[in-house]
Amino acid sequence: MNIAVVRVRGNVRITHQVRDTFRMLGLLKKNHCTIIEDKPHLLGMLKIVEPHITWGPVDEKTLEILQKKGGKALTLNPPRKGYGRKGVKLPFSLGGAYGNRKEKINDLLTRMI
């Protein structure tokens, strides 16, 4: 299973560990997206940078569109109608932007393409 990871916050006030993890994931700027495999060591990396990213399992249709646009790591546009009602500082479960979106990541990605 493939997981889409989108960075929703910038570089201000992040630790060196978080910065290094972003570099390893290929998420260098805000609105960068990468596709990773569902492996334990990669999911551990997502936990380190959780307050700065959103992720979820990507379906085949959205994956094909992303691969046509630029491969595994690419820069997307900001989402139309925003990330969420309460912004990027709250988790998705509370109406914000970061964290695990589950299947709703596909809706976000289509709004960003």
N, CA, C and O atoms as CSV, one atom per row, in Angstrom:
chain,resi,resn,atom,element,x,y,z
A,1,MET,N,N,0.850,-1.184,0.000
A,1,MET,CA,C,0.000,0.000,0.000
A,1,MET,C,C,0.890,1.240,0.000
A,1,MET,O,O,1.886,1.301,0.720
A,2,ASN,N,N,0.523,2.215,-0.806
A,2,ASN,CA,C,1.260,3.468,-0.885
A,2,ASN,C,C,0.599,4.528,-0.013
A,2,ASN,O,O,-0.625,4.581,0.111
A,3,ILE,N,N,1.426,5.362,0.580
A,3,ILE,CA,C,0.946,6.443,1.434
A,3,ILE,C,C,1.435,7.756,0.851
A,3,ILE,O,O,2.620,7.912,0.558
A,4,ALA,N,N,0.515,8.700,0.685
A,4,ALA,CA,C,0.880,10.037,0.229
A,4,ALA,C,C,1.139,10.904,1.453
A,4,ALA,O,O,0.351,10.908,2.399
A,5,VAL,N,N,2.256,11.643,1.431
A,5,VAL,CA,C,2.637,12.515,2.532
A,5,VAL,C,C,2.778,13.931,1.974
A,5,VAL,O,O,3.501,14.146,1.001
A,6,VAL,N,N,2.088,14.894,2.587
A,6,VAL,CA,C,2.127,16.289,2.148
A,6,VAL,C,C,2.582,17.146,3.314
A,6,VAL,O,O,2.045,17.043,4.417
A,7,ARG,N,N,3.567,17.989,3.070
A,7,ARG,CA,C,4.032,18.919,4.111
A,7,ARG,C,C,3.114,20.128,4.135
A,7,ARG,O,O,2.861,20.739,3.097
A,8,VAL,N,N,2.608,20.479,5.328
A,8,VAL,CA,C,1.655,21.581,5.449
A,8,VAL,C,C,2.211,22.793,6.182
A,8,VAL,O,O,1.578,23.849,6.192
A,9,ARG,N,N,3.385,22.659,6.799
A,9,ARG,CA,C,3.984,23.784,7.519
A,9,ARG,C,C,5.413,24.003,7.059
A,9,ARG,O,O,6.038,23.098,6.507
A,10,GLY,N,N,5.931,25.201,7.284
A,10,GLY,CA,C,7.244,25.593,6.803
A,10,GLY,C,C,8.385,25.244,7.747
A,10,GLY,O,O,8.277,24.322,8.556
A,11,ASN,N,N,9.497,26.001,7.635
A,11,ASN,CA,C,10.732,25.708,8.359
A,11,ASN,C,C,10.909,26.471,9.668
A,11,ASN,O,O,11.920,26.281,10.345
A,12,VAL,N,N,9.984,27.305,10.038
A,12,VAL,CA,C,10.161,28.137,11.217
A,12,VAL,C,C,9.990,27.308,12.486
A,12,VAL,O,O,9.015,26.571,12.631
A,13,ARG,N,N,10.949,27.435,13.401
A,13,ARG,CA,C,10.924,26.789,14.718
A,13,ARG,C,C,10.802,25.265,14.653
A,13,ARG,O,O,9.965,24.677,15.338
A,14,ILE,N,N,11.633,24.633,13.834
A,14,ILE,CA,C,11.669,23.180,13.838
A,14,ILE,C,C,13.051,22.725,14.306
A,14,ILE,O,O,14.045,23.424,14.109
A,15,THR,N,N,13.101,21.564,14.920
A,15,THR,CA,C,14.360,21.053,15.452
A,15,THR,C,C,15.206,20.448,14.330
A,15,THR,O,O,14.725,20.236,13.217
A,16,HIS,N,N,16.463,20.177,14.641
A,16,HIS,CA,C,17.356,19.576,13.656
A,16,HIS,C,C,16.889,18.167,13.295
A,16,HIS,O,O,17.019,17.746,12.146
A,17,GLN,N,N,16.350,17.443,14.265
A,17,GLN,CA,C,15.850,16.097,13.996
A,17,GLN,C,C,14.702,16.134,12.990
A,17,GLN,O,O,14.657,15.318,12.068
A,18,VAL,N,N,13.783,17.068,13.161
A,18,VAL,CA,C,12.659,17.212,12.240
A,18,VAL,C,C,13.165,17.640,10.866
A,18,VAL,O,O,12.697,17.123,9.851
A,19,ARG,N,N,14.105,18.568,10.818
A,19,ARG,CA,C,14.658,19.033,9.544
A,19,ARG,C,C,15.350,17.892,8.795
A,19,ARG,O,O,15.187,17.760,7.582
A,20,ASP,N,N,16.120,17.069,9.512
A,20,ASP,CA,C,16.790,15.932,8.882
A,20,ASP,C,C,15.782,14.900,8.375
A,20,ASP,O,O,15.970,14.321,7.305
A,21,THR,N,N,14.729,14.674,9.130
A,21,THR,CA,C,13.702,13.723,8.718
A,21,THR,C,C,12.998,14.217,7.460
A,21,THR,O,O,12.717,13.426,6.560
A,22,PHE,N,N,12.707,15.517,7.385
A,22,PHE,CA,C,12.117,16.076,6.167
A,22,PHE,C,C,13.029,15.862,4.968
A,22,PHE,O,O,12.562,15.535,3.877
A,23,ARG,N,N,14.328,16.048,5.171
A,23,ARG,CA,C,15.285,15.875,4.077
A,23,ARG,C,C,15.292,14.411,3.608
A,23,ARG,O,O,15.344,14.143,2.408
A,24,MET,N,N,15.240,13.474,4.554
A,24,MET,CA,C,15.232,12.056,4.190
A,24,MET,C,C,13.954,11.652,3.460
A,24,MET,O,O,13.975,10.783,2.588
A,25,LEU,N,N,12.837,12.293,3.825
A,25,LEU,CA,C,11.567,12.003,3.159
A,25,LEU,C,C,11.424,12.744,1.825
A,25,LEU,O,O,10.560,12.397,1.019
A,26,GLY,N,N,12.252,13.749,1.586
A,26,GLY,CA,C,12.155,14.529,0.355
A,26,GLY,C,C,11.122,15.636,0.428
A,26,GLY,O,O,10.648,16.110,-0.604
A,27,LEU,N,N,10.767,16.052,1.633
A,27,LEU,CA,C,9.779,17.120,1.835
A,27,LEU,C,C,10.521,18.387,2.240
A,27,LEU,O,O,10.607,18.705,3.426
A,28,LEU,N,N,11.050,19.102,1.273
A,28,LEU,CA,C,11.921,20.227,1.568
A,28,LEU,C,C,11.180,21.537,1.796
A,28,LEU,O,O,11.679,22.405,2.513
A,29,LYS,N,N,10.009,21.700,1.204
A,29,LYS,CA,C,9.244,22.936,1.335
A,29,LYS,C,C,7.782,22.614,1.629
A,29,LYS,O,O,7.347,21.466,1.544
A,30,LYS,N,N,7.050,23.648,1.973
A,30,LYS,CA,C,5.624,23.529,2.174
A,30,LYS,C,C,4.969,23.139,0.846
A,30,LYS,O,O,5.398,23.588,-0.217
A,31,ASN,N,N,3.941,22.311,0.910
A,31,ASN,CA,C,3.185,21.799,-0.244
A,31,ASN,C,C,3.952,20.784,-1.073
A,31,ASN,O,O,3.508,20.438,-2.167
A,32,HIS,N,N,5.099,20.290,-0.587
A,32,HIS,CA,C,5.769,19.181,-1.260
A,32,HIS,C,C,5.017,17.907,-0.910
A,32,HIS,O,O,4.503,17.753,0.197
A,33,CYS,N,N,4.964,17.003,-1.870
A,33,CYS,CA,C,4.287,15.731,-1.685
A,33,CYS,C,C,5.233,14.608,-2.082
A,33,CYS,O,O,5.997,14.742,-3.038
A,34,THR,N,N,5.181,13.502,-1.348
A,34,THR,CA,C,5.951,12.321,-1.690
A,34,THR,C,C,5.098,11.086,-1.438
A,34,THR,O,O,4.197,11.094,-0.600
A,35,ILE,N,N,5.399,10.029,-2.177
A,35,ILE,CA,C,4.702,8.763,-2.019
A,35,ILE,C,C,5.675,7.774,-1.372
A,35,ILE,O,O,6.770,7.546,-1.887
A,36,ILE,N,N,5.268,7.188,-0.239
A,36,ILE,CA,C,6.124,6.219,0.442
A,36,ILE,C,C,5.375,4.901,0.580
A,36,ILE,O,O,4.158,4.841,0.406
A,37,GLU,N,N,6.118,3.850,0.895
A,37,GLU,CA,C,5.526,2.535,1.130
A,37,GLU,C,C,5.149,2.412,2.606
A,37,GLU,O,O,5.683,3.127,3.454
A,38,ASP,N,N,4.241,1.515,2.895
A,38,ASP,CA,C,3.772,1.298,4.261
A,38,ASP,C,C,4.744,0.361,4.973
A,38,ASP,O,O,4.490,-0.839,5.080
A,39,LYS,N,N,5.869,0.917,5.465
A,39,LYS,CA,C,6.884,0.142,6.170
A,39,LYS,C,C,7.086,0.746,7.555
A,39,LYS,O,O,6.934,1.956,7.720
A,40,PRO,N,N,7.425,-0.065,8.553
A,40,PRO,CA,C,7.516,0.424,9.935
A,40,PRO,C,C,8.520,1.565,10.121
A,40,PRO,O,O,8.227,2.514,10.849
A,41,HIS,N,N,9.688,1.500,9.489
A,41,HIS,CA,C,10.670,2.556,9.703
A,41,HIS,C,C,10.218,3.871,9.076
A,41,HIS,O,O,10.543,4.939,9.595
A,42,LEU,N,N,9.476,3.816,7.972
A,42,LEU,CA,C,8.955,5.054,7.368
A,42,LEU,C,C,7.802,5.623,8.194
A,42,LEU,O,O,7.668,6.841,8.310
A,43,LEU,N,N,6.974,4.756,8.764
A,43,LEU,CA,C,5.886,5.239,9.621
A,43,LEU,C,C,6.438,5.873,10.891
A,43,LEU,O,O,5.835,6.803,11.427
A,44,GLY,N,N,7.582,5.381,11.383
A,44,GLY,CA,C,8.244,6.005,12.521
A,44,GLY,C,C,8.735,7.400,12.178
A,44,GLY,O,O,8.686,8.300,13.017
A,45,MET,N,N,9.209,7.588,10.950
A,45,MET,CA,C,9.635,8.917,10.512
A,45,MET,C,C,8.447,9.868,10.450
A,45,MET,O,O,8.586,11.054,10.747
A,46,LEU,N,N,7.273,9.351,10.062
A,46,LEU,CA,C,6.075,10.198,10.011
A,46,LEU,C,C,5.675,10.663,11.410
A,46,LEU,O,O,5.189,11.782,11.574
A,47,LYS,N,N,5.872,9.819,12.410
A,47,LYS,CA,C,5.544,10.206,13.784
A,47,LYS,C,C,6.436,11.344,14.278
A,47,LYS,O,O,5.998,12.181,15.067
A,48,ILE,N,N,7.689,11.375,13.812
A,48,ILE,CA,C,8.605,12.441,14.223
A,48,ILE,C,C,8.137,13.792,13.695
A,48,ILE,O,O,8.212,14.795,14.405
A,49,VAL,N,N,7.655,13.824,12.452
A,49,VAL,CA,C,7.290,15.096,11.813
A,49,VAL,C,C,5.774,15.297,11.749
A,49,VAL,O,O,5.293,16.113,10.962
A,50,GLU,N,N,5.022,14.564,12.567
A,50,GLU,CA,C,3.560,14.594,12.494
A,50,GLU,C,C,2.938,15.985,12.560
A,50,GLU,O,O,2.019,16.242,11.782
A,51,PRO,N,N,3.368,16.906,13.430
A,51,PRO,CA,C,2.698,18.217,13.469
A,51,PRO,C,C,2.952,19.094,12.244
A,51,PRO,O,O,2.441,20.211,12.166
A,52,HIS,N,N,3.733,18.599,11.293
A,52,HIS,CA,C,4.073,19.394,10.113
A,52,HIS,C,C,3.580,18.786,8.809
A,52,HIS,O,O,3.762,19.383,7.748
A,53,ILE,N,N,2.955,17.599,8.864
A,53,ILE,CA,C,2.544,16.907,7.648
A,53,ILE,C,C,1.134,16.366,7.780
A,53,ILE,O,O,0.581,16.289,8.877
A,54,THR,N,N,0.561,15.995,6.646
A,54,THR,CA,C,-0.667,15.222,6.613
A,54,THR,C,C,-0.429,14.053,5.675
A,54,THR,O,O,0.313,14.176,4.701
A,55,TRP,N,N,-1.058,12.913,5.964
A,55,TRP,CA,C,-0.824,11.727,5.152
A,55,TRP,C,C,-2.046,10.826,5.154
A,55,TRP,O,O,-2.975,10.999,5.943
A,56,GLY,N,N,-2.017,9.859,4.246
A,56,GLY,CA,C,-3.072,8.861,4.166
A,56,GLY,C,C,-2.836,7.951,2.980
A,56,GLY,O,O,-2.012,8.257,2.119
A,57,PRO,N,N,-3.555,6.823,2.920
A,57,PRO,CA,C,-3.390,5.900,1.798
A,57,PRO,C,C,-3.975,6.499,0.522
A,57,PRO,O,O,-5.108,6.981,0.504
A,58,VAL,N,N,-3.182,6.457,-0.532
A,58,VAL,CA,C,-3.591,7.059,-1.799
A,58,VAL,C,C,-4.192,5.980,-2.699
A,58,VAL,O,O,-3.678,4.863,-2.763
A,59,ASP,N,N,-5.287,6.318,-3.397
A,59,ASP,CA,C,-5.902,5.340,-4.300
A,59,ASP,C,C,-5.195,5.350,-5.657
A,59,ASP,O,O,-4.377,6.227,-5.937
A,60,GLU,N,N,-5.519,4.374,-6.485
A,60,GLU,CA,C,-4.818,4.181,-7.757
A,60,GLU,C,C,-5.032,5.348,-8.721
A,60,GLU,O,O,-4.102,5.753,-9.419
A,61,LYS,N,N,-6.246,5.888,-8.762
A,61,LYS,CA,C,-6.540,6.992,-9.677
A,61,LYS,C,C,-5.692,8.221,-9.346
A,61,LYS,O,O,-5.084,8.812,-10.238
A,62,THR,N,N,-5.648,8.600,-8.088
A,62,THR,CA,C,-4.860,9.758,-7.659
A,62,THR,C,C,-3.372,9.495,-7.838
A,62,THR,O,O,-2.624,10.403,-8.201
A,63,LEU,N,N,-2.936,8.272,-7.591
A,63,LEU,CA,C,-1.528,7.910,-7.765
A,63,LEU,C,C,-1.092,8.055,-9.219
A,63,LEU,O,O,0.008,8.540,-9.485
A,64,GLU,N,N,-1.931,7.646,-10.156
A,64,GLU,CA,C,-1.612,7.807,-11.580
A,64,GLU,C,C,-1.482,9.278,-11.952
A,64,GLU,O,O,-0.570,9.650,-12.690
A,65,ILE,N,N,-2.378,10.112,-11.456
A,65,ILE,CA,C,-2.320,11.549,-11.747
A,65,ILE,C,C,-1.035,12.149,-11.189
A,65,ILE,O,O,-0.383,12.945,-11.865
A,66,LEU,N,N,-0.661,11.779,-9.964
A,66,LEU,CA,C,0.566,12.295,-9.359
A,66,LEU,C,C,1.802,11.841,-10.120
A,66,LEU,O,O,2.739,12.621,-10.289
A,67,GLN,N,N,1.822,10.596,-10.582
A,67,GLN,CA,C,2.976,10.103,-11.326
A,67,GLN,C,C,3.110,10.791,-12.677
A,67,GLN,O,O,4.227,11.019,-13.142
A,68,LYS,N,N,1.997,11.122,-13.310
A,68,LYS,CA,C,2.054,11.870,-14.571
A,68,LYS,C,C,2.583,13.278,-14.337
A,68,LYS,O,O,3.276,13.838,-15.186
A,69,LYS,N,N,2.252,13.846,-13.181
A,69,LYS,CA,C,2.666,15.218,-12.890
A,69,LYS,C,C,4.149,15.316,-12.565
A,69,LYS,O,O,4.779,16.319,-12.899
A,70,GLY,N,N,4.729,14.293,-11.918
A,70,GLY,CA,C,6.139,14.466,-11.603
A,70,GLY,C,C,6.829,13.351,-10.869
A,70,GLY,O,O,7.955,13.550,-10.412
A,71,GLY,N,N,6.234,12.198,-10.726
A,71,GLY,CA,C,6.948,11.098,-10.091
A,71,GLY,C,C,6.685,10.981,-8.608
A,71,GLY,O,O,5.578,11.250,-8.142
A,72,LYS,N,N,7.722,10.571,-7.851
A,72,LYS,CA,C,7.546,10.263,-6.425
A,72,LYS,C,C,7.511,11.495,-5.534
A,72,LYS,O,O,6.725,11.543,-4.588
A,73,ALA,N,N,8.344,12.493,-5.814
A,73,ALA,CA,C,8.365,13.705,-4.990
A,73,ALA,C,C,8.081,14.900,-5.893
A,73,ALA,O,O,8.763,15.098,-6.898
A,74,LEU,N,N,7.081,15.692,-5.539
A,74,LEU,CA,C,6.731,16.823,-6.377
A,74,LEU,C,C,6.162,17.961,-5.547
A,74,LEU,O,O,5.727,17.768,-4.412
A,75,THR,N,N,6.173,19.150,-6.134
A,75,THR,CA,C,5.608,20.333,-5.488
A,75,THR,C,C,4.211,20.570,-6.035
A,75,THR,O,O,4.012,20.616,-7.249
A,76,LEU,N,N,3.255,20.718,-5.145
A,76,LEU,CA,C,1.866,20.944,-5.529
A,76,LEU,C,C,1.468,22.378,-5.225
A,76,LEU,O,O,2.175,23.096,-4.517
A,77,ASN,N,N,0.328,22.786,-5.768
A,77,ASN,CA,C,-0.231,24.095,-5.462
A,77,ASN,C,C,-0.896,24.052,-4.090
A,77,ASN,O,O,-1.248,22.972,-3.616
A,78,PRO,N,N,-1.075,25.204,-3.440
A,78,PRO,CA,C,-1.865,25.207,-2.205
A,78,PRO,C,C,-3.286,24.722,-2.516
A,78,PRO,O,O,-3.793,24.977,-3.608
A,79,PRO,N,N,-3.928,24.034,-1.579
A,79,PRO,CA,C,-5.244,23.473,-1.875
A,79,PRO,C,C,-6.318,24.545,-2.035
A,79,PRO,O,O,-6.370,25.513,-1.276
A,80,ARG,N,N,-7.169,24.353,-3.035
A,80,ARG,CA,C,-8.317,25.249,-3.171
A,80,ARG,C,C,-9.225,25.051,-1.971
A,80,ARG,O,O,-9.436,23.918,-1.540
A,81,LYS,N,N,-9.749,26.101,-1.439
A,81,LYS,CA,C,-10.596,26.137,-0.242
A,81,LYS,C,C,-9.838,25.780,1.034
A,81,LYS,O,O,-10.468,25.506,2.055
A,82,GLY,N,N,-8.521,25.775,1.007
A,82,GLY,CA,C,-7.706,25.633,2.196
A,82,GLY,C,C,-7.549,24.207,2.697
A,82,GLY,O,O,-8.138,23.273,2.153
A,83,TYR,N,N,-6.737,24.053,3.752
A,83,TYR,CA,C,-6.463,22.751,4.342
A,83,TYR,C,C,-7.587,22.266,5.236
A,83,TYR,O,O,-7.909,21.078,5.245
A,84,GLY,N,N,-8.177,23.168,5.978
A,84,GLY,CA,C,-9.220,22.769,6.915
A,84,GLY,C,C,-9.824,23.993,7.573
A,84,GLY,O,O,-9.343,25.113,7.399
A,85,ARG,N,N,-10.860,23.770,8.314
A,85,ARG,CA,C,-11.572,24.894,8.932
A,85,ARG,C,C,-10.711,25.657,9.919
A,85,ARG,O,O,-10.805,26.881,10.006
A,86,LYS,N,N,-9.863,24.945,10.671
A,86,LYS,CA,C,-9.143,25.590,11.761
A,86,LYS,C,C,-7.653,25.772,11.488
A,86,LYS,O,O,-6.907,26.091,12.413
A,87,GLY,N,N,-7.198,25.581,10.262
A,87,GLY,CA,C,-5.813,25.858,9.916
A,87,GLY,C,C,-4.855,24.721,10.143
A,87,GLY,O,O,-5.266,23.588,10.393
A,88,VAL,N,N,-3.551,25.029,10.055
A,88,VAL,CA,C,-2.517,23.999,10.073
A,88,VAL,C,C,-1.970,23.704,11.461
A,88,VAL,O,O,-1.062,22.883,11.589
A,89,LYS,N,N,-2.483,24.335,12.495
A,89,LYS,CA,C,-1.938,24.130,13.836
A,89,LYS,C,C,-2.718,23.136,14.675
A,89,LYS,O,O,-2.352,22.876,15.821
A,90,LEU,N,N,-3.789,22.576,14.125
A,90,LEU,CA,C,-4.580,21.575,14.832
A,90,LEU,C,C,-4.622,20.284,14.024
A,90,LEU,O,O,-4.514,20.317,12.799
A,91,PRO,N,N,-4.780,19.140,14.703
A,91,PRO,CA,C,-4.851,17.875,13.972
A,91,PRO,C,C,-6.137,17.753,13.155
A,91,PRO,O,O,-7.131,18.427,13.427
A,92,PHE,N,N,-6.095,16.885,12.159
A,92,PHE,CA,C,-7.242,16.680,11.280
A,92,PHE,C,C,-8.467,16.206,12.061
A,92,PHE,O,O,-9.594,16.553,11.710
A,93,SER,N,N,-8.261,15.433,13.093
A,93,SER,CA,C,-9.382,14.918,13.881
A,93,SER,C,C,-10.154,16.025,14.599
A,93,SER,O,O,-11.317,15.840,14.957
A,94,LEU,N,N,-9.502,17.188,14.813
A,94,LEU,CA,C,-10.167,18.325,15.456
A,94,LEU,C,C,-10.523,19.424,14.459
A,94,LEU,O,O,-10.831,20.545,14.866
A,95,GLY,N,N,-10.488,19.125,13.162
A,95,GLY,CA,C,-10.867,20.099,12.143
A,95,GLY,C,C,-9.703,20.858,11.550
A,95,GLY,O,O,-9.916,21.774,10.756
A,96,GLY,N,N,-8.481,20.509,11.906
A,96,GLY,CA,C,-7.306,21.194,11.383
A,96,GLY,C,C,-6.746,20.497,10.155
A,96,GLY,O,O,-7.482,19.864,9.398
A,97,ALA,N,N,-5.422,20.619,9.961
A,97,ALA,CA,C,-4.818,20.121,8.730
A,97,ALA,C,C,-3.853,18.966,8.918
A,97,ALA,O,O,-3.770,18.114,8.033
A,98,TYR,N,N,-3.110,18.886,10.036
A,98,TYR,CA,C,-2.047,17.886,10.097
A,98,TYR,C,C,-2.544,16.556,10.655
A,98,TYR,O,O,-3.584,16.486,11.311
A,99,GLY,N,N,-1.776,15.508,10.379
A,99,GLY,CA,C,-2.084,14.185,10.891
A,99,GLY,C,C,-2.611,13.251,9.826
A,99,GLY,O,O,-2.550,13.551,8.633
A,100,ASN,N,N,-3.129,12.118,10.263
A,100,ASN,CA,C,-3.602,11.079,9.359
A,100,ASN,C,C,-5.000,11.422,8.866
A,100,ASN,O,O,-5.930,11.547,9.662
A,101,ARG,N,N,-5.148,11.574,7.554
A,101,ARG,CA,C,-6.449,11.883,6.957
A,101,ARG,C,C,-7.174,10.640,6.472
A,101,ARG,O,O,-8.333,10.720,6.064
A,102,LYS,N,N,-6.521,9.513,6.508
A,102,LYS,CA,C,-7.060,8.261,5.976
A,102,LYS,C,C,-7.426,8.439,4.501
A,102,LYS,O,O,-6.583,8.911,3.738
A,103,GLU,N,N,-8.626,8.089,4.061
A,103,GLU,CA,C,-8.979,8.161,2.648
A,103,GLU,C,C,-9.233,9.593,2.166
A,103,GLU,O,O,-9.292,9.824,0.958
A,104,LYS,N,N,-9.383,10.547,3.065
A,104,LYS,CA,C,-9.650,11.926,2.658
A,104,LYS,C,C,-8.421,12.617,2.084
A,104,LYS,O,O,-8.525,13.748,1.607
A,105,ILE,N,N,-7.254,11.965,2.117
A,105,ILE,CA,C,-6.057,12.531,1.506
A,105,ILE,C,C,-6.254,12.661,0.001
A,105,ILE,O,O,-5.699,13.571,-0.615
A,106,ASN,N,N,-7.033,11.770,-0.597
A,106,ASN,CA,C,-7.271,11.816,-2.034
A,106,ASN,C,C,-8.018,13.086,-2.427
A,106,ASN,O,O,-7.736,13.675,-3.471
A,107,ASP,N,N,-8.966,13.509,-1.599
A,107,ASP,CA,C,-9.693,14.756,-1.848
A,107,ASP,C,C,-8.745,15.951,-1.766
A,107,ASP,O,O,-8.815,16.853,-2.600
A,108,LEU,N,N,-7.866,15.963,-0.776
A,108,LEU,CA,C,-6.905,17.054,-0.634
A,108,LEU,C,C,-5.973,17.103,-1.847
A,108,LEU,O,O,-5.733,18.177,-2.398
A,109,LEU,N,N,-5.454,15.963,-2.262
A,109,LEU,CA,C,-4.529,15.925,-3.396
A,109,LEU,C,C,-5.181,16.392,-4.694
A,109,LEU,O,O,-4.538,17.071,-5.495
A,110,THR,N,N,-6.437,16.041,-4.914
A,110,THR,CA,C,-7.100,16.512,-6.130
A,110,THR,C,C,-7.326,18.020,-6.087
A,110,THR,O,O,-7.336,18.671,-7.132
A,111,ARG,N,N,-7.507,18.583,-4.891
A,111,ARG,CA,C,-7.638,20.036,-4.788
A,111,ARG,C,C,-6.302,20.753,-4.952
A,111,ARG,O,O,-6.270,21.949,-5.243
A,112,MET,N,N,-5.186,20.020,-4.763
A,112,MET,CA,C,-3.858,20.627,-4.877
A,112,MET,C,C,-3.249,20.479,-6.271
A,112,MET,O,O,-2.306,21.195,-6.606
A,113,ILE,N,N,-3.768,19.568,-7.082
A,113,ILE,CA,C,-3.194,19.347,-8.418
A,113,ILE,C,C,-3.665,20.410,-9.386
A,113,ILE,O,O,-3.287,20.389,-10.557
